[in-house]
Amino acid sequence: MTGKLRHFVFPWAALFLWTAAFAIPAYCGPAQLRGAGATFPLPFYTAIFDVYRTQSGVEVAYEGVGSSGGVRKLLDRSVDFAASDAFVGRTWTKEVRSRVLQIPTCLGGVALAYNLAGNPALRLDPDVISDIFLGRITMWDDPRIATANPGVALPSAPIRVVHRQEGSGTTFIFSEYLTKVSPEWRERVGAGQSLRWPVGQGAKANAGVAGLLRQTPNAIGYVELIYALGNGMTTAAIRNRSGRYVLPTTTSIGLAVPETIPDDTDVSLTDTPAAGGYPISSFTWLAFFREQNYEGRSRQRADELVRLLWWMIHDGQKHALQLRYVPLPHVAVKKSERILESATFDGQPLLKGLREGAPERAAR
């Protein structure tokens, strides 16, 4: 691990994970890009954007306001790109979908983290998870939890459920998984970035959920893996579709990716059929306008955005594992390259122009 990234994974992560203030200070220099959205990939983006600034001189300011908030900012034209853990094109009108492109940037896993005395290793079945978040299983020593965890001394204590309070791509991933494994969850709650939770206490962003879990004995909640690891929390092994209890790791998350994905990269990885795959895994995406000449936007700014995105899906990937994310598989990189090739300025492909004018910069 490089000294630069060690700074982010350990001292930086410890500071970040205890705060819910995610705004990156404004940069006053001329070469700046702005993004907003998901907190799921925030540690990854913060780290690699710092590396990119050092290499390119371009400052990338990113705010972790949640996936829904980032999409709103993009459609308001107040940021250059939005980050979302849900493929946002699913809910847009056909007209909006035709104007916006999305590329995946890495993979992560939503972990079930809990705060129990002694930090016992737990195994959880899909129906048990759904019933905990539906409020049907309310005690830690419930027989259905005990059956999957023989020999574990479970406390006779109420389960304290923690969930996100704002629109969240992490919530979408978790709730999408529950709709696949629980008919009752699908009928009563469904999948979405914002939900009417049957039970539990809300907290803002992944870091807020992680912080509340640490402060609340007998609590359970869902967070992106790095937030659980950064807070020293225990995570559950979840029974996947193959019947295996799988912990969230970079290896098990990577196994959830199928050999082929659609051209637009809109693929769900939850409830994977892969034998060793972690069942609550997902790509995370960046969204941006296909036509970059809008509202007085300069060609230089459009060029810088495409350079950044190209770098993220290539050189930026080598930092993913160090930050407990999974780099894009080759199939996703190739699909993303083709998507970037369709970004234009005044109808002319931006990437083609960059390659012809300064190929070493376009590919850096």
JODAGI-V149955 format. One record per backbone hydrogen bond with DSSP energy under -0.5 kcal/mol. CO is the residue of the C=O (numbers start at 0). NH is the residue of the N-H. If there is no record, write none. Layout:
((CO | NH) (CO | NH))
This chain:
((1 | 5) (2 | 6) (3 | 7) (4 | 8) (5 | 9) (6 | 11) (7 | 12) (9 | 13) (10 | 14) (11 | 15) (12 | 16) (14 | 17) (15 | 18) (19 | 21) (21 | 63) (29 | 31) (30 | 58) (32 | 60) (33 | 79) (33 | 80) (34 | 62) (35 | 82) (36 | 64) (36 | 65) (38 | 41) (40 | 44) (41 | 45) (42 | 46) (43 | 47) (44 | 48) (45 | 49) (46 | 50) (47 | 51) (48 | 52) (49 | 53) (50 | 54) (51 | 55) (52 | 56) (56 | 58) (58 | 32) (58 | 60) (59 | 61) (60 | 34) (62 | 36) (62 | 64) (65 | 69) (66 | 70) (67 | 71) (68 | 72) (69 | 73) (70 | 74) (71 | 75) (72 | 77) (72 | 78) (73 | 76) (80 | 35) (81 | 286) (82 | 37) (83 | 284) (85 | 87) (86 | 89) (87 | 90) (87 | 91) (88 | 91) (92 | 96) (93 | 97) (94 | 98) (95 | 98) (95 | 99) (96 | 99) (98 | 289) (100 | 287) (102 | 285) (105 | 283) (106 | 325) (107 | 281) (108 | 110) (108 | 224) (110 | 112) (110 | 222) (111 | 235) (112 | 220) (113 | 115) (113 | 233) (114 | 217) (114 | 218) (115 | 118) (119 | 121) (121 | 236) (123 | 238) (124 | 128) (125 | 129) (126 | 130) (127 | 131) (128 | 132) (129 | 133) (130 | 134) (130 | 135) (130 | 136) (131 | 134) (135 | 137) (137 | 158) (138 | 141) (141 | 144) (141 | 145) (142 | 146) (143 | 147) (144 | 148) (145 | 148) (148 | 151) (151 | 153) (154 | 156) (156 | 139) (158 | 160) (159 | 219) (160 | 200) (161 | 221) (162 | 202) (167 | 171) (168 | 172) (169 | 173) (170 | 174) (171 | 175) (172 | 176) (173 | 177) (174 | 178) (175 | 179) (176 | 179) (176 | 180) (177 | 181) (181 | 185) (182 | 186) (183 | 187) (184 | 188) (184 | 189) (192 | 167) (194 | 196) (200 | 162) (202 | 164) (203 | 207) (204 | 208) (205 | 209) (206 | 210) (207 | 211) (208 | 212) (209 | 213) (210 | 214) (211 | 215) (212 | 215) (214 | 216) (215 | 218) (217 | 159) (218 | 114) (219 | 161) (220 | 112) (222 | 110) (223 | 226) (223 | 227) (224 | 228) (225 | 229) (226 | 230) (227 | 232) (228 | 231) (233 | 113) (235 | 237) (236 | 123) (237 | 245) (239 | 242) (243 | 239) (243 | 245) (245 | 237) (246 | 248) (248 | 252) (249 | 253) (250 | 254) (251 | 277) (252 | 255) (253 | 256) (261 | 264) (264 | 266) (268 | 271) (271 | 240) (273 | 276) (278 | 270) (279 | 109) (281 | 107) (283 | 104) (283 | 105) (284 | 83) (285 | 102) (286 | 81) (287 | 100) (289 | 291) (289 | 343) (291 | 293) (293 | 296) (297 | 301) (298 | 302) (299 | 303) (300 | 304) (301 | 305) (302 | 306) (303 | 307) (304 | 308) (305 | 309) (306 | 310) (307 | 311) (308 | 312) (310 | 313) (310 | 315) (313 | 316) (314 | 317) (315 | 318) (316 | 319) (318 | 322) (319 | 322) (319 | 324) (320 | 323) (324 | 326) (325 | 106) (328 | 331) (328 | 332) (329 | 333) (330 | 334) (331 | 335) (332 | 336) (333 | 337) (334 | 338) (335 | 339) (336 | 340) (337 | 341) (338 | 341) (339 | 342) (342 | 349) (342 | 350) (343 | 291) (344 | 347) (347 | 344) (348 | 352) (349 | 353) (350 | 354) (351 | 355) (352 | 356) (353 | 357) (354 | 358) (357 | 360) (357 | 361) (358 | 362) (360 | 363))
